[in-house]
Amino acid sequence: SDYGISFHSDTCSTLQAFNHFPHHHDKEAYSDATPPSPSESHSITAFSDACWGGQVGNSVPDGTPLELFKFRSLSGFVICRSGGPIAWKSIRQEQTAQSSCEAEIMATNKCVKELLHFKLRASDIDMPDANCITKIYDNNKACVKWASSVTNKGTKHINLRENKVRETHADATVLVQHIPGQINSSDIFTKEMKDGAHYRRLQDSMMVSKSNFIRF
């Protein structure tokens, strides 16, 4: 009851309301990338992620029959603006991914479709960043390369409907960029086995305490 959603009318120094990134000196988090810059906190920003394969099988005894759909990957994304999330989703993928790259591509496709819907609504109310390129952060480098039209034989089997990601990337509607998994906010939407630590992480990354909100 002491936590809630907050948004900011001015650019924040960080995505402090919902995306508490580790400090810049955190070597574990920033070994291969840096967090989004402060200038990106006020514009529309999206995070996409997927787990490869279901996690339910890890929590049941061997030999327990499971429905086939439970072995499919989970897609997750969150779209932020003005310091807080405005859209998010966790959904089971419609078919089994053949690789972690394919699972991430399916998740990014879900994110792109929701993002395009939001940008159309944002354009109707003259939001300044509605017609600008929107960054989507993903922690799978193969997916990021695929989005920018760098492809290979291993990904040629992916359905054409996921090609929407590459089309929007090519026409500068979105820009898919890499981000370390430790600071990918959408990672929390891909976890099926939710323990106490998971919920504490959810609270810390998605909500702000009343005491902190009053200080803003």
C-alpha positions in Angstrom: 0.0 0.0 0.0 3.0 2.3 0.4 4.2 1.8 -3.2 2.7 3.2 -6.5 3.2 4.4 -10.0 4.6 7.9 -10.6 5.4 9.9 -13.7 7.5 13.0 -14.2 6.7 16.1 -16.4 10.5 16.8 -16.8 13.4 14.7 -17.9 14.6 12.6 -15.0 18.3 12.0 -14.1 17.4 8.2 -14.3 14.3 6.1 -15.0 14.0 6.3 -11.2 10.3 5.6 -10.8 10.3 2.2 -12.3 13.7 1.2 -13.7 16.3 1.4 -11.0 19.5 0.7 -13.0 22.6 -0.3 -11.0 25.2 2.4 -10.4 27.6 3.0 -13.2 30.4 1.4 -11.2 28.6 -1.9 -11.0 31.1 -4.1 -13.0 28.8 -7.1 -13.0 25.9 -5.1 -14.6 28.0 -3.0 -17.0 30.6 -5.4 -18.3 29.4 -5.1 -22.0 27.1 -2.1 -22.1 25.9 1.1 -20.3 22.3 2.0 -19.3 20.2 4.4 -21.3 21.3 7.9 -21.0 19.3 10.5 -18.9 18.2 12.2 -22.1 16.2 9.1 -23.1 14.3 8.9 -19.9 11.6 11.4 -21.0 11.0 9.9 -24.5 9.1 6.7 -25.3 11.5 3.8 -24.5 10.8 0.1 -24.7 12.4 -3.1 -23.2 11.9 -6.5 -24.6 12.9 -10.0 -23.4 12.0 -13.7 -23.6 13.0 -16.9 -21.8 13.9 -19.8 -24.1 11.5 -22.6 -23.2 9.1 -23.0 -20.3 10.3 -23.1 -16.7 7.5 -25.1 -15.2 9.2 -28.4 -15.9 12.0 -27.4 -13.5 9.6 -27.4 -10.5 7.7 -30.7 -10.9 8.9 -34.2 -10.3 10.4 -36.1 -13.3 7.8 -38.0 -15.2 5.0 -35.5 -14.5 2.9 -35.1 -17.7 2.8 -31.4 -18.9 0.7 -29.9 -21.6 2.8 -29.0 -24.7 2.2 -25.3 -24.6 3.9 -25.1 -21.2 7.2 -25.9 -22.9 6.9 -22.7 -25.0 8.8 -19.6 -24.3 7.4 -16.5 -22.5 7.5 -13.1 -24.2 7.7 -10.0 -22.0 8.0 -6.3 -22.7 7.5 -2.9 -21.0 7.1 0.5 -22.6 8.1 3.5 -20.6 7.7 7.3 -20.8 8.3 10.1 -18.3 9.9 7.8 -15.8 7.2 5.1 -15.6 5.7 2.2 -17.5 2.6 2.9 -19.7 2.2 -0.6 -21.3 3.5 -4.1 -20.4 2.7 -7.7 -21.1 3.8 -11.2 -20.3 2.4 -13.8 -22.8 3.1 -17.4 -23.8 4.4 -17.6 -27.4 2.1 -19.2 -30.0 4.7 -21.7 -31.2 7.9 -23.4 -29.9 11.0 -21.3 -30.6 13.9 -23.2 -32.1 16.5 -21.0 -30.5 16.9 -18.3 -28.0 17.3 -15.8 -30.9 14.0 -16.9 -32.3 12.3 -16.6 -28.9 13.7 -13.0 -28.5 12.5 -12.1 -32.0 9.0 -13.2 -31.2 9.0 -11.2 -28.0 10.4 -8.1 -29.9 7.7 -8.5 -32.5 5.0 -8.3 -29.7 6.7 -5.2 -28.3 6.9 -3.5 -31.7 3.2 -4.1 -32.4 2.1 -2.6 -29.1 4.6 0.2 -29.5 3.2 1.1 -33.0 -0.3 1.2 -31.6 0.8 3.5 -28.8 2.7 5.8 -31.1 -0.4 6.2 -33.3 -2.4 7.3 -30.2 0.4 9.5 -29.1 0.5 11.2 -32.5 -3.2 12.0 -32.1 -2.6 14.0 -29.0 0.6 15.6 -30.5 3.1 14.1 -28.2 6.5 15.4 -29.4 8.3 12.0 -29.5 5.4 10.2 -31.2 7.0 10.6 -34.6 10.6 10.1 -33.5 12.6 6.9 -33.6 11.9 4.9 -30.5 14.6 2.7 -28.9 13.8 -0.9 -27.9 16.4 -2.5 -25.7 16.9 -6.2 -25.9 19.6 -8.4 -24.2 20.0 -10.9 -27.1 22.7 -9.7 -29.6 21.6 -12.1 -32.3 18.1 -10.6 -32.2 19.5 -7.0 -32.3 21.6 -7.9 -35.4 18.6 -9.6 -37.0 16.5 -6.5 -36.5 19.0 -4.4 -38.4 18.8 -6.8 -41.4 21.9 -8.7 -40.6 20.6 -12.2 -41.1 21.9 -15.7 -41.6 20.8 -19.2 -42.6 20.0 -20.0 -39.0 17.2 -17.5 -38.9 15.7 -17.9 -42.3 12.9 -20.2 -41.0 11.4 -17.5 -38.8 7.8 -16.5 -39.9 7.4 -13.5 -42.1 5.1 -11.8 -39.6 8.1 -11.2 -37.4 9.7 -9.4 -40.3 7.6 -6.3 -39.1 10.4 -5.7 -36.6 13.0 -5.3 -39.4 10.6 -3.2 -41.5 10.1 -0.7 -38.7 13.8 -0.7 -37.9 14.5 0.0 -41.6 12.1 3.0 -41.8 13.5 4.5 -38.6 10.3 4.0 -36.6 12.2 1.9 -34.0 15.8 1.2 -33.2 16.5 -2.2 -31.5 19.6 -1.9 -29.3 21.5 -4.3 -27.0 21.3 -4.0 -23.2 22.7 -6.3 -20.6 20.3 -8.8 -19.1 20.9 -7.6 -15.6 19.4 -4.2 -16.4 16.7 -5.3 -18.8 13.5 -4.3 -17.0 11.3 -6.6 -19.1 13.2 -9.7 -17.8 10.7 -9.8 -14.9 7.9 -10.6 -17.3 9.5 -13.8 -18.5 9.8 -15.6 -15.1 7.1 -18.3 -14.4 8.4 -19.4 -11.0 7.8 -16.2 -9.0 9.3 -16.3 -5.5 9.7 -13.7 -2.9 12.9 -12.3 -4.5 11.1 -12.0 -7.8 8.4 -9.9 -6.2 10.9 -7.7 -4.4 12.7 -7.1 -7.7 9.3 -6.3 -9.3 8.5 -3.8 -6.6 11.9 -2.1 -6.9 11.9 -1.9 -10.7 8.3 -1.1 -11.3 7.2 1.0 -8.3 8.3 4.0 -6.2 7.7 4.3 -2.4 5.4 7.1 -1.1 8.3 8.7 0.8 10.4 8.9 -2.3 7.5 10.2 -4.4 6.9 13.1 -2.0 10.6 14.1 -2.3 10.2 14.4 -6.1 
